[in-house]
Amino acid sequence: MNTSPSHSFSRREFIRTTAQAAAIGATVAAPWVARGRVLGANDRIGIGFIGVGGRGFSHVNTVKNLIKEGEQAQIVAVNDSWKFRRDEVVRQTGAKAYLKHAELLADSAVDAVCIATPDRLHVPQAIDAVRAGKDVYCEKPMGHWTQTELSRKFYEETVRLKRVVQIGNQGNSSSAWKKVGELIRQGAIGHPQLVVAGFFRQGDWGERMDIPDPTAKPGPELDWEGFLGDAPKVPFTVDRFFSWRKYLDYAGGPCTDLFPHVFTPFVSCLGVKIPSLAVASGGIFKYTTYDREVPDTFNMCLDYPEKLSIVIPCTLSNAYPNEPTIRGDEGTITLQNPGEWNMGFDSVSVIPFQGNKQVIPAGKMDATQAHWKNFLQCVRTREKPASDVEFGYHVQVALNMALLSFLKKKVAQYDFTRQEIVL
Ligand SMILES: NC(=O)c1ccc[n+]([C@@H]2O[C@H](COP(=O)([O-])OP(=O)(O)OC[C@H]3O[C@@H](n4cnc5c(N)ncnc54)[C@H](O)[C@@H]3O)[C@@H](O)[C@H]2O)c1
Protein backbone atom coordinates (compact mmCIF):
# COMPACT_ATOMS: atom_id res chain seq x y z
CA MET A 1 0.00 0.00 0.00
CA ASN A 2 1.23 3.50 -0.77
CA THR A 3 1.89 5.21 2.57
CA SER A 4 3.49 8.39 1.24
CA PRO A 5 2.24 11.74 2.63
CA SER A 6 0.75 12.48 -0.77
CA HIS A 7 -1.38 9.38 -0.60
CA SER A 8 -2.62 10.17 2.88
CA PHE A 9 -3.52 13.71 1.71
CA SER A 10 -5.67 12.24 -0.99
CA ARG A 11 -7.31 9.75 1.38
CA ARG A 12 -7.96 12.41 4.01
CA GLU A 13 -9.48 14.67 1.39
CA PHE A 14 -11.59 11.81 0.11
CA ILE A 15 -12.95 10.96 3.55
CA ARG A 16 -13.64 14.61 4.41
CA THR A 17 -15.29 15.48 1.12
CA THR A 18 -17.33 12.31 1.00
CA ALA A 19 -18.62 13.05 4.48
CA GLN A 20 -19.42 16.59 3.38
CA ALA A 21 -21.28 15.33 0.36
CA ALA A 22 -23.28 12.95 2.51
CA ALA A 23 -24.11 15.70 5.01
CA ILE A 24 -25.22 18.08 2.28
CA GLY A 25 -27.34 15.39 0.71
CA ALA A 26 -28.90 14.57 4.05
CA THR A 27 -29.96 18.18 4.63
CA VAL A 28 -31.61 18.89 1.32
CA ALA A 29 -31.91 15.91 -0.99
CA ALA A 30 -34.55 13.73 0.53
CA PRO A 31 -37.84 15.53 -0.22
CA TRP A 32 -37.03 16.60 -3.77
CA VAL A 33 -35.21 13.73 -5.42
CA ALA A 34 -35.86 13.53 -9.18
CA ARG A 35 -38.54 16.16 -9.25
CA GLY A 36 -37.55 17.46 -12.72
CA ARG A 37 -40.55 17.88 -15.03
CA VAL A 38 -40.43 17.02 -18.73
CA LEU A 39 -40.48 20.27 -20.70
CA GLY A 40 -42.23 20.61 -24.02
CA ALA A 41 -40.99 22.93 -26.79
CA ASN A 42 -43.34 25.72 -25.69
CA ASP A 43 -43.07 25.33 -21.92
CA ARG A 44 -41.28 28.16 -20.18
CA ILE A 45 -38.15 27.06 -18.33
CA GLY A 46 -38.23 28.47 -14.78
CA ILE A 47 -34.76 29.72 -13.83
CA GLY A 48 -33.45 30.37 -10.32
CA PHE A 49 -30.25 32.31 -9.63
CA ILE A 50 -27.94 31.33 -6.76
CA GLY A 51 -25.35 34.10 -6.25
CA VAL A 52 -26.00 37.38 -8.04
CA GLY A 53 -22.81 39.38 -7.57
CA GLY A 54 -20.80 40.54 -10.59
CA ARG A 55 -21.16 37.41 -12.72
CA GLY A 56 -24.54 36.21 -11.48
CA PHE A 57 -26.07 39.62 -12.14
CA SER A 58 -24.67 39.64 -15.68
CA HIS A 59 -26.25 36.18 -16.19
CA VAL A 60 -29.60 37.65 -15.10
CA ASN A 61 -29.18 40.25 -17.87
CA THR A 62 -28.15 37.64 -20.44
CA VAL A 63 -31.26 35.60 -19.67
CA LYS A 64 -33.46 38.72 -19.73
CA ASN A 65 -32.10 39.50 -23.22
CA LEU A 66 -32.69 35.94 -24.41
CA ILE A 67 -36.29 36.13 -23.15
CA LYS A 68 -36.74 39.42 -25.05
CA GLU A 69 -35.49 37.64 -28.16
CA GLY A 70 -38.17 34.96 -27.73
CA GLU A 71 -36.55 32.30 -25.54
CA GLN A 72 -39.30 30.45 -23.62
CA ALA A 73 -37.89 31.02 -20.14
CA GLN A 74 -38.75 32.92 -16.98
CA ILE A 75 -36.67 34.23 -14.07
CA VAL A 76 -38.58 32.87 -11.10
CA ALA A 77 -36.30 32.86 -8.06
CA VAL A 78 -33.14 34.36 -6.59
CA ASN A 79 -30.89 33.60 -3.64
CA ASP A 80 -27.83 35.55 -2.47
CA SER A 81 -26.09 35.71 0.89
CA TRP A 82 -26.19 39.47 0.77
CA LYS A 83 -29.71 40.96 0.92
CA PHE A 84 -28.92 44.03 -1.18
CA ARG A 85 -27.91 42.01 -4.23
CA ARG A 86 -30.89 39.72 -3.82
CA ASP A 87 -33.27 42.69 -3.54
CA GLU A 88 -31.90 44.31 -6.69
CA VAL A 89 -32.73 41.23 -8.77
CA VAL A 90 -36.21 41.06 -7.22
CA ARG A 91 -36.71 44.74 -8.09
CA GLN A 92 -35.63 44.19 -11.69
CA THR A 93 -37.31 40.86 -12.44
CA GLY A 94 -40.06 40.18 -9.89
CA ALA A 95 -38.34 36.90 -8.95
CA LYS A 96 -39.11 35.35 -5.56
CA ALA A 97 -36.28 35.89 -3.03
CA TYR A 98 -34.85 33.13 -0.85
CA LEU A 99 -32.44 33.42 2.07
CA LYS A 100 -30.87 29.99 1.52
CA HIS A 101 -30.17 28.10 -1.69
CA ALA A 102 -31.89 25.00 -0.24
CA GLU A 103 -35.15 26.98 0.03
CA LEU A 104 -34.86 28.06 -3.60
CA LEU A 105 -34.29 24.44 -4.63
CA ALA A 106 -37.54 23.45 -2.92
CA ASP A 107 -39.51 25.80 -5.22
CA SER A 108 -41.24 23.66 -7.85
CA ALA A 109 -41.37 26.64 -10.26
CA VAL A 110 -37.58 26.32 -10.61
CA ASP A 111 -36.53 23.94 -13.41
CA ALA A 112 -32.93 25.08 -13.73
CA VAL A 113 -30.50 27.06 -11.59
CA CYS A 114 -27.55 29.28 -12.36
CA ILE A 115 -24.83 29.01 -9.71
CA ALA A 116 -22.45 32.00 -9.62
CA THR A 117 -21.34 31.99 -5.99
CA PRO A 118 -17.67 32.00 -4.84
CA ASP A 119 -15.79 28.93 -6.16
CA ARG A 120 -15.95 26.78 -3.02
CA LEU A 121 -19.75 26.81 -3.00
CA HIS A 122 -20.30 25.67 -6.60
CA VAL A 123 -20.02 21.92 -6.14
CA PRO A 124 -21.91 21.58 -2.82
CA GLN A 125 -24.76 23.74 -4.17
CA ALA A 126 -24.72 21.95 -7.54
CA ILE A 127 -24.96 18.53 -5.85
CA ASP A 128 -27.95 19.82 -3.89
CA ALA A 129 -29.47 21.12 -7.13
CA VAL A 130 -29.20 17.91 -9.15
CA ARG A 131 -30.52 15.94 -6.16
CA ALA A 132 -33.45 18.35 -6.07
CA GLY A 133 -34.18 17.47 -9.71
CA LYS A 134 -32.87 20.73 -11.21
CA ASP A 135 -30.68 21.28 -14.26
CA VAL A 136 -27.64 23.46 -13.60
CA TYR A 137 -25.58 26.18 -15.29
CA CYS A 138 -22.58 26.14 -12.92
CA GLU A 139 -19.96 28.86 -13.21
CA LYS A 140 -16.31 28.00 -13.63
CA PRO A 141 -14.27 26.73 -11.95
CA MET A 142 -16.44 23.67 -11.47
CA GLY A 143 -15.10 23.32 -7.92
CA HIS A 144 -12.53 24.55 -5.42
CA TRP A 145 -9.02 23.04 -5.52
CA THR A 146 -9.66 21.17 -2.22
CA GLN A 147 -12.76 19.48 -3.66
CA THR A 148 -11.50 17.00 -6.29
CA GLU A 149 -13.47 14.10 -4.79
CA LEU A 150 -16.55 16.22 -4.20
CA SER A 151 -16.36 17.40 -7.84
CA ARG A 152 -16.32 13.75 -8.88
CA LYS A 153 -19.39 13.19 -6.72
CA PHE A 154 -21.14 16.03 -8.55
CA TYR A 155 -20.26 14.44 -11.89
CA GLU A 156 -21.50 11.00 -10.74
CA GLU A 157 -24.71 12.37 -9.23
CA THR A 158 -25.47 14.33 -12.41
CA VAL A 159 -25.12 11.19 -14.52
CA ARG A 160 -27.06 9.04 -12.04
CA LEU A 161 -29.95 11.49 -11.82
CA LYS A 162 -29.91 12.28 -15.58
CA ARG A 163 -29.59 16.03 -15.07
CA VAL A 164 -28.31 18.53 -17.66
CA VAL A 165 -25.27 20.46 -16.43
CA GLN A 166 -23.40 23.19 -18.28
CA ILE A 167 -20.12 24.40 -16.74
CA GLY A 168 -19.57 28.13 -17.38
CA ASN A 169 -16.58 27.71 -19.70
CA GLN A 170 -18.25 29.78 -22.39
CA GLY A 171 -15.20 29.61 -24.70
CA ASN A 172 -16.48 26.15 -25.66
CA SER A 173 -19.44 27.82 -27.39
CA SER A 174 -17.33 30.32 -29.39
CA SER A 175 -17.00 29.93 -33.15
CA ALA A 176 -13.19 30.28 -33.20
CA TRP A 177 -12.65 27.30 -30.90
CA LYS A 178 -15.21 25.20 -32.78
CA LYS A 179 -13.19 25.91 -35.95
CA VAL A 180 -9.93 24.87 -34.27
CA GLY A 181 -11.53 21.61 -33.10
CA GLU A 182 -12.74 20.85 -36.65
CA LEU A 183 -9.29 21.55 -38.13
CA ILE A 184 -7.58 19.25 -35.64
CA ARG A 185 -10.08 16.45 -36.22
CA GLN A 186 -9.56 16.84 -39.99
CA GLY A 187 -5.81 16.31 -39.45
CA ALA A 188 -4.80 19.83 -40.61
CA ILE A 189 -1.64 19.78 -38.44
CA GLY A 190 -1.14 16.02 -37.97
CA HIS A 191 -0.83 14.87 -34.36
CA PRO A 192 -0.94 17.87 -31.96
CA GLN A 193 2.17 17.72 -29.82
CA LEU A 194 2.56 21.00 -27.95
CA VAL A 195 0.17 23.80 -26.99
CA VAL A 196 1.49 27.12 -25.72
CA ALA A 197 -1.09 29.73 -24.69
CA GLY A 198 -1.16 32.16 -21.73
CA PHE A 199 -3.11 34.62 -19.63
CA PHE A 200 -1.66 38.12 -19.37
CA ARG A 201 -3.22 41.03 -17.51
CA GLN A 202 -1.93 44.20 -15.89
CA GLY A 203 -3.61 44.79 -12.55
CA ASP A 204 -4.82 43.00 -9.45
CA TRP A 205 -8.41 44.28 -9.33
CA GLY A 206 -9.62 40.78 -10.17
CA GLU A 207 -8.46 39.47 -6.80
CA ARG A 208 -8.80 42.62 -4.67
CA MET A 209 -12.48 43.05 -5.68
CA ASP A 210 -14.61 46.04 -4.59
CA ILE A 211 -16.03 46.24 -1.08
CA PRO A 212 -19.45 47.83 -1.70
CA ASP A 213 -20.26 48.24 2.02
CA PRO A 214 -17.31 48.37 4.48
CA THR A 215 -19.81 48.38 7.42
CA ALA A 216 -21.57 45.13 6.38
CA LYS A 217 -21.92 42.57 9.20
CA PRO A 218 -23.31 39.04 9.57
CA GLY A 219 -26.99 39.04 10.53
CA PRO A 220 -30.34 39.07 8.74
CA GLU A 221 -28.79 40.94 5.79
CA LEU A 222 -25.61 38.88 5.40
CA ASP A 223 -25.31 35.09 5.72
CA TRP A 224 -21.66 34.52 6.78
CA GLU A 225 -22.17 30.82 7.58
CA GLY A 226 -23.69 30.36 4.12
CA PHE A 227 -20.68 32.06 2.54
CA LEU A 228 -18.24 29.82 4.43
CA GLY A 229 -19.90 26.57 3.38
CA ASP A 230 -17.34 23.80 3.97
CA ALA A 231 -14.43 26.27 4.35
CA PRO A 232 -12.64 26.64 7.72
CA LYS A 233 -14.80 28.48 10.25
CA VAL A 234 -13.05 31.83 10.73
CA PRO A 235 -14.36 35.13 12.14
CA PHE A 236 -16.12 37.46 9.68
CA THR A 237 -14.24 40.22 7.85
CA VAL A 238 -15.72 42.33 5.03
CA ASP A 239 -12.55 41.61 3.09
CA ARG A 240 -13.05 37.84 3.14
CA PHE A 241 -16.73 38.18 2.25
CA PHE A 242 -16.39 40.64 -0.65
CA SER A 243 -12.72 40.17 -1.75
CA TRP A 244 -12.78 36.40 -1.46
CA ARG A 245 -10.57 35.85 -4.55
CA LYS A 246 -7.51 36.90 -2.50
CA TYR A 247 -7.86 33.87 -0.19
CA LEU A 248 -6.91 30.25 -0.83
CA ASP A 249 -9.80 29.05 1.37
CA TYR A 250 -12.28 30.30 -1.25
CA ALA A 251 -10.27 30.62 -4.50
CA GLY A 252 -7.14 29.41 -6.28
CA GLY A 253 -5.71 32.43 -8.12
CA PRO A 254 -5.05 32.51 -11.87
CA CYS A 255 -4.97 28.70 -12.19
CA THR A 256 -8.59 28.11 -11.25
CA ASP A 257 -9.99 31.62 -11.88
CA LEU A 258 -8.42 32.61 -15.22
CA PHE A 259 -7.11 29.41 -16.83
CA PRO A 260 -10.62 28.02 -17.35
CA HIS A 261 -10.83 30.66 -20.11
CA VAL A 262 -7.50 29.95 -21.84
CA PHE A 263 -7.02 26.26 -21.08
CA THR A 264 -10.48 24.68 -21.30
CA PRO A 265 -11.01 25.19 -25.05
CA PHE A 266 -7.84 23.16 -25.75
CA VAL A 267 -9.19 20.22 -23.74
CA SER A 268 -12.24 20.20 -25.95
CA CYS A 269 -10.44 20.82 -29.31
CA LEU A 270 -7.79 18.21 -28.61
CA GLY A 271 -10.23 15.67 -27.18
CA VAL A 272 -8.00 14.95 -24.16
CA LYS A 273 -9.29 13.99 -20.71
CA ILE A 274 -7.11 13.91 -17.58
CA PRO A 275 -3.36 14.68 -17.69
CA SER A 276 -0.87 12.12 -16.43
CA LEU A 277 1.42 14.77 -14.94
CA ALA A 278 1.33 18.44 -13.88
CA VAL A 279 4.00 20.82 -12.66
CA ALA A 280 3.51 24.49 -11.83
CA SER A 281 5.64 27.39 -10.69
CA GLY A 282 5.11 31.05 -9.80
CA GLY A 283 4.38 33.11 -6.70
CA ILE A 284 3.38 36.54 -5.45
CA PHE A 285 5.96 38.47 -7.45
CA LYS A 286 4.25 41.82 -8.09
CA TYR A 287 1.48 42.57 -5.55
CA THR A 288 3.48 42.05 -2.38
CA THR A 289 2.21 44.85 -0.15
CA TYR A 290 -1.07 43.40 1.16
CA ASP A 291 -2.48 40.16 2.58
CA ARG A 292 -2.96 38.41 -0.74
CA GLU A 293 -2.63 34.60 -0.57
CA VAL A 294 -3.04 33.64 -4.24
CA PRO A 295 -0.16 33.96 -6.73
CA ASP A 296 0.00 36.73 -9.33
CA THR A 297 2.38 34.70 -11.51
CA PHE A 298 1.48 31.10 -12.32
CA ASN A 299 2.95 28.79 -14.96
CA MET A 300 1.31 25.46 -15.66
CA CYS A 301 2.76 22.54 -17.60
CA LEU A 302 0.64 19.43 -18.29
CA ASP A 303 1.47 16.13 -20.02
CA TYR A 304 -1.37 14.01 -21.40
CA PRO A 305 -1.39 10.26 -22.10
CA GLU A 306 -2.29 11.19 -25.71
CA LYS A 307 1.39 12.20 -26.01
CA LEU A 308 1.03 15.96 -25.95
CA SER A 309 1.89 18.80 -23.59
CA ILE A 310 -0.01 21.98 -22.72
CA VAL A 311 1.96 24.92 -21.33
CA ILE A 312 0.19 28.01 -19.96
CA PRO A 313 2.12 30.87 -18.33
CA CYS A 314 0.44 33.83 -16.59
CA THR A 315 1.50 37.14 -15.13
CA LEU A 316 -0.81 39.84 -13.78
CA SER A 317 1.87 42.55 -14.19
CA ASN A 318 2.00 42.83 -18.00
CA ALA A 319 -0.87 42.48 -20.46
CA TYR A 320 1.16 42.11 -23.68
CA PRO A 321 -0.62 39.22 -25.46
CA ASN A 322 0.74 36.10 -27.14
CA GLU A 323 -1.00 34.04 -29.82
CA PRO A 324 -2.31 30.69 -28.57
CA THR A 325 -0.38 28.15 -30.66
CA ILE A 326 -0.90 24.44 -31.30
CA ARG A 327 2.12 22.73 -32.83
CA GLY A 328 1.41 19.43 -34.58
CA ASP A 329 3.86 17.07 -36.30
CA GLU A 330 2.59 18.31 -39.70
CA GLY A 331 1.86 21.98 -39.05
CA THR A 332 0.75 24.74 -36.67
CA ILE A 333 -2.51 26.47 -35.69
CA THR A 334 -2.59 29.95 -34.14
CA LEU A 335 -5.47 32.22 -33.04
CA GLN A 336 -5.38 35.99 -33.62
CA ASN A 337 -6.70 39.05 -31.74
CA PRO A 338 -8.59 37.80 -28.74
CA GLY A 339 -11.60 39.84 -27.65
CA GLU A 340 -12.65 40.04 -24.01
CA TRP A 341 -12.81 36.42 -22.82
CA ASN A 342 -16.43 36.34 -23.83
CA MET A 343 -15.85 37.13 -27.45
CA GLY A 344 -13.50 34.61 -29.04
CA PHE A 345 -10.92 35.53 -31.71
CA ASP A 346 -10.85 37.39 -35.05
CA SER A 347 -9.26 34.56 -36.99
CA VAL A 348 -7.62 31.15 -36.95
CA SER A 349 -4.44 30.52 -38.98
CA VAL A 350 -3.26 27.14 -40.23
CA ILE A 351 0.39 26.87 -41.28
CA PRO A 352 1.02 23.36 -42.70
CA PHE A 353 4.55 22.02 -43.28
CA GLN A 354 3.45 21.31 -46.87
CA GLY A 355 1.30 23.93 -48.66
CA ASN A 356 0.18 27.49 -48.03
CA LYS A 357 -0.82 29.30 -44.88
CA GLN A 358 -4.59 29.72 -44.53
CA VAL A 359 -6.23 32.50 -42.47
CA ILE A 360 -9.83 31.64 -41.60
CA PRO A 361 -12.09 34.43 -40.24
CA ALA A 362 -13.64 33.26 -36.98
CA GLY A 363 -15.88 36.15 -35.96
CA LYS A 364 -16.04 37.54 -32.44
CA MET A 365 -19.29 36.81 -30.65
CA ASP A 366 -20.98 36.87 -27.25
CA ALA A 367 -19.92 33.39 -26.19
CA THR A 368 -21.80 33.59 -22.87
CA GLN A 369 -25.08 34.17 -24.68
CA ALA A 370 -24.32 31.25 -27.03
CA HIS A 371 -23.46 29.10 -24.00
CA TRP A 372 -26.82 29.92 -22.36
CA LYS A 373 -28.73 29.17 -25.58
CA ASN A 374 -26.96 25.85 -25.80
CA PHE A 375 -27.81 25.10 -22.14
CA LEU A 376 -31.51 25.96 -22.50
CA GLN A 377 -31.79 23.93 -25.68
CA CYS A 378 -30.24 20.93 -23.89
CA VAL A 379 -32.63 21.37 -20.94
CA ARG A 380 -35.40 20.68 -23.48
CA THR A 381 -33.70 17.98 -25.56
CA ARG A 382 -31.75 16.33 -22.67
CA GLU A 383 -28.63 16.30 -24.87
CA LYS A 384 -25.13 16.97 -23.51
CA PRO A 385 -24.29 20.68 -23.47
CA ALA A 386 -21.08 22.17 -24.92
CA SER A 387 -19.32 22.06 -21.54
CA ASP A 388 -20.96 19.12 -19.85
CA VAL A 389 -20.24 17.80 -16.38
CA GLU A 390 -17.81 15.03 -17.38
CA PHE A 391 -15.78 17.45 -19.48
CA GLY A 392 -15.90 19.99 -16.63
CA TYR A 393 -14.63 17.36 -14.21
CA HIS A 394 -11.65 16.50 -16.43
CA VAL A 395 -10.75 20.20 -16.68
CA GLN A 396 -11.07 20.59 -12.90
CA VAL A 397 -8.79 17.62 -12.15
CA ALA A 398 -6.08 19.12 -14.41
CA LEU A 399 -6.35 22.54 -12.74
CA ASN A 400 -6.33 20.99 -9.26
CA MET A 401 -3.23 18.94 -10.14
CA ALA A 402 -1.43 22.11 -11.25
CA LEU A 403 -2.43 24.11 -8.19
CA LEU A 404 -1.51 21.30 -5.81
CA SER A 405 1.87 20.98 -7.57
CA PHE A 406 2.45 24.71 -7.02
CA LEU A 407 1.29 24.74 -3.38
CA LYS A 408 3.20 21.58 -2.38
CA LYS A 409 6.21 22.21 -4.65
CA LYS A 410 5.91 18.68 -6.04
CA VAL A 411 5.12 17.01 -9.34
CA ALA A 412 1.45 15.97 -9.39
CA GLN A 413 0.67 12.68 -11.15
CA TYR A 414 -2.68 11.07 -11.87
CA ASP A 415 -3.16 7.44 -10.89
CA PHE A 416 -5.61 6.23 -13.56
CA THR A 417 -6.25 2.94 -11.77
CA ARG A 418 -7.14 4.45 -8.42
CA GLN A 419 -8.55 7.59 -10.09
CA GLU A 420 -6.77 9.99 -7.78
CA ILE A 421 -4.12 12.68 -7.75
CA VAL A 422 -0.79 11.53 -6.32
CA LEU A 423 1.82 14.02 -5.09
N1 LIG B 1 -17.31 32.61 -16.89
C1 LIG B 1 -16.87 33.83 -16.67
O1 LIG B 1 -16.46 34.55 -17.58
C2 LIG B 1 -16.87 34.37 -15.26
C3 LIG B 1 -16.65 35.74 -15.04
C4 LIG B 1 -16.68 36.20 -13.73
C5 LIG B 1 -16.89 35.33 -12.66
N2 LIG B 1 -17.09 34.01 -12.91
C6 LIG B 1 -17.32 33.07 -11.79
O2 LIG B 1 -18.52 33.42 -11.11
C7 LIG B 1 -18.39 33.18 -9.72
C8 LIG B 1 -18.80 34.45 -8.97
O3 LIG B 1 -17.86 35.48 -9.25
P1 LIG B 1 -18.24 37.01 -9.02
O4 LIG B 1 -17.15 37.82 -9.60
O5 LIG B 1 -19.61 37.24 -9.50
O6 LIG B 1 -18.18 37.11 -7.42
P2 LIG B 1 -19.08 38.07 -6.49
O7 LIG B 1 -18.46 38.07 -5.16
O8 LIG B 1 -19.29 39.37 -7.19
O9 LIG B 1 -20.48 37.31 -6.45
C9 LIG B 1 -20.69 36.18 -5.64
C10 LIG B 1 -22.05 36.34 -4.99
O10 LIG B 1 -22.36 35.14 -4.28
C11 LIG B 1 -22.99 35.51 -3.06
N3 LIG B 1 -22.89 34.41 -2.11
C12 LIG B 1 -21.87 34.10 -1.26
N4 LIG B 1 -22.17 32.97 -0.57
C13 LIG B 1 -23.39 32.56 -1.01
C14 LIG B 1 -24.23 31.46 -0.69
N5 LIG B 1 -23.90 30.53 0.22
N6 LIG B 1 -25.43 31.35 -1.32
C15 LIG B 1 -25.83 32.28 -2.23
N7 LIG B 1 -25.06 33.35 -2.57
C16 LIG B 1 -23.86 33.48 -1.96
C17 LIG B 1 -22.28 36.78 -2.62
O11 LIG B 1 -23.04 37.55 -1.72
C18 LIG B 1 -22.10 37.48 -3.98
O12 LIG B 1 -23.19 38.34 -4.28
C19 LIG B 1 -16.94 32.77 -9.48
O13 LIG B 1 -16.86 31.40 -9.26
C20 LIG B 1 -16.22 33.15 -10.75
O14 LIG B 1 -15.15 32.30 -11.07
C21 LIG B 1 -17.09 33.52 -14.18
The ligand as a Tripos MOL2 file, in Angstrom:
@<TRIPOS>MOLECULE
LIG
   44    48     1     0     0
SMALL
NO_CHARGES

@<TRIPOS>ATOM
      1 N1        -17.3140   32.6060  -16.8850 N.am      1 LIG1
      2 C1        -16.8700   33.8290  -16.6700 C.2       1 LIG1
      3 O1        -16.4650   34.5460  -17.5830 O.2       1 LIG1
      4 C2        -16.8700   34.3700  -15.2620 C.ar      1 LIG1
      5 C3        -16.6480   35.7360  -15.0390 C.ar      1 LIG1
      6 C4        -16.6810   36.2030  -13.7320 C.ar      1 LIG1
      7 C5        -16.8940   35.3260  -12.6630 C.ar      1 LIG1
      8 N2        -17.0890   34.0120  -12.9140 N.ar      1 LIG1
      9 C6        -17.3200   33.0670  -11.7920 C.3       1 LIG1
     10 O2        -18.5210   33.4200  -11.1130 O.3       1 LIG1
     11 C7        -18.3930   33.1830   -9.7160 C.3       1 LIG1
     12 C8        -18.7950   34.4540   -8.9680 C.3       1 LIG1
     13 O3        -17.8590   35.4810   -9.2480 O.3       1 LIG1
     14 P1        -18.2360   37.0150   -9.0220 P.3       1 LIG1
     15 O4        -17.1480   37.8220   -9.6040 O.co2     1 LIG1
     16 O5        -19.6140   37.2440   -9.4970 O.co2     1 LIG1
     17 O6        -18.1850   37.1090   -7.4240 O.3       1 LIG1
     18 P2        -19.0750   38.0710   -6.4940 P.3       1 LIG1
     19 O7        -18.4610   38.0730   -5.1560 O.co2     1 LIG1
     20 O8        -19.2900   39.3710   -7.1920 O.co2     1 LIG1
     21 O9        -20.4790   37.3120   -6.4470 O.3       1 LIG1
     22 C9        -20.6890   36.1820   -5.6410 C.3       1 LIG1
     23 C10       -22.0510   36.3350   -4.9930 C.3       1 LIG1
     24 O10       -22.3610   35.1400   -4.2770 O.3       1 LIG1
     25 C11       -22.9900   35.5110   -3.0570 C.3       1 LIG1
     26 N3        -22.8870   34.4080   -2.1090 N.ar      1 LIG1
     27 C12       -21.8710   34.0970   -1.2610 C.ar      1 LIG1
     28 N4        -22.1720   32.9730   -0.5710 N.ar      1 LIG1
     29 C13       -23.3900   32.5630   -1.0050 C.ar      1 LIG1
     30 C14       -24.2340   31.4610   -0.6880 C.ar      1 LIG1
     31 N5        -23.8990   30.5260    0.2200 N.pl3     1 LIG1
     32 N6        -25.4330   31.3540   -1.3220 N.ar      1 LIG1
     33 C15       -25.8250   32.2830   -2.2310 C.ar      1 LIG1
     34 N7        -25.0600   33.3500   -2.5680 N.ar      1 LIG1
     35 C16       -23.8600   33.4760   -1.9620 C.ar      1 LIG1
     36 C17       -22.2760   36.7840   -2.6240 C.3       1 LIG1
     37 O11       -23.0430   37.5460   -1.7160 O.3       1 LIG1
     38 C18       -22.1050   37.4800   -3.9770 C.3       1 LIG1
     39 O12       -23.1860   38.3380   -4.2760 O.3       1 LIG1
     40 C19       -16.9450   32.7710   -9.4780 C.3       1 LIG1
     41 O13       -16.8600   31.4050   -9.2580 O.3       1 LIG1
     42 C20       -16.2240   33.1540  -10.7510 C.3       1 LIG1
     43 O14       -15.1500   32.2990  -11.0680 O.3       1 LIG1
     44 C21       -17.0930   33.5220  -14.1790 C.ar      1 LIG1
@<TRIPOS>BOND
     1     1     2 1
     2     2     3 2
     3     2     4 1
     4     4     5 ar
     5     4    44 ar
     6     5     6 ar
     7     6     7 ar
     8     7     8 ar
     9     8     9 1
    10     8    44 ar
    11     9    10 1
    12     9    42 1
    13    10    11 1
    14    11    12 1
    15    11    40 1
    16    12    13 1
    17    13    14 1
    18    14    15 2
    19    14    16 1
    20    14    17 1
    21    17    18 1
    22    18    19 2
    23    18    20 1
    24    18    21 1
    25    21    22 1
    26    22    23 1
    27    23    24 1
    28    23    38 1
    29    24    25 1
    30    25    26 1
    31    25    36 1
    32    26    27 ar
    33    26    35 ar
    34    27    28 ar
    35    28    29 ar
    36    29    30 ar
    37    29    35 ar
    38    30    31 1
    39    30    32 ar
    40    32    33 ar
    41    33    34 ar
    42    34    35 ar
    43    36    37 1
    44    36    38 1
    45    38    39 1
    46    40    41 1
    47    40    42 1
    48    42    43 1
@<TRIPOS>SUBSTRUCTURE
     1 LIG1         1 GROUP 0 **** ****
